[in-house]
Amino acid sequence: MGDKRGRLPPDLTTIPCELLTAEAFRPYGEVIEVGQGRLTTANMGTARRFNWIANLYSTRTKDFAPSIPSSRTPNPNLSAHPSALPSELLTPPARPNLTIFSIAPTPTLPFPMKVIERHKYSTQFFMPIHQEEGSHPQKGYLVIVALNDPVTDGPDWRTLKAFVAAMHQGINYSAGCWHAPMIALDHRTDFLMLVWEREGEQTSLSEDTDVVTMDHAISIPVASSKGHNFTGAKDTSKGAKL
Ligand SMILES: NC(=O)N[C@@H](O)C(=O)O
């Protein structure tokens, strides 16, 4: 689809922002944090191991299979099965690209959201690994997501949601889930990022990125980090105890 303009409902000028929880994020993907997945022990009993937390997959691979066995298959609206893809998308197949994103803090709060993107054929995983000194650990980055509207094959603006993620939380966008480009809050923040991409003569890293530029900005109200709850939303998260 490439780049296109997104016509928003005229009255959609702001949305509430809430603290990220796995439950609230589930329609869009997974939250990676202690307490998610299936608990086992490891390291001779010295470690608690949380398994199968994120469904990692690309439909541009010959041996496509979601990483979480049986428990969750990708939403058919969000990712076409390889058998439905033109062969040129599978030759060469995409491969896992593990990268580091070092993101400068957004200069503007409330955040003026103007762009939303998706990776139709691959999940995209982000995990914060470092933030400059003095940051509030509960205020790491801003996550803004929307489901795909199968009728328009564009963002379903009725499902647009914004979250503040803490530094102990990672996220995994389902394939095709619309999301704002990653937004660091207050301080430069480094992330691990994993996505399936191709690199070569006939391909490019950004070939599986569709971008929608909105016809007006949506204001995302993230307050300063003076207090614990920066969003004015009730903190309903029951973070797992370490
Ligand atoms: N998701 C995000 O923040 N950006 C990436 O998709 C990218 O490669 O730009």
The ligand as a Gaussian input file, in Angstrom:
#p B3LYP/6-31G(d) Opt

LIG

0 1
 N        7.862000       0.752000      14.566000
 C        8.705000       1.756000      14.566000
 O        8.825000       2.451000      15.531000
 N        9.489000       2.008000      13.479000
 C        9.936000       0.944000      12.635000
 O        8.884000       0.220000      12.061000
 C       10.825000       1.447000      11.560000
 O       11.543000       0.623000      10.993000
 O       10.824000       2.651000      11.346000

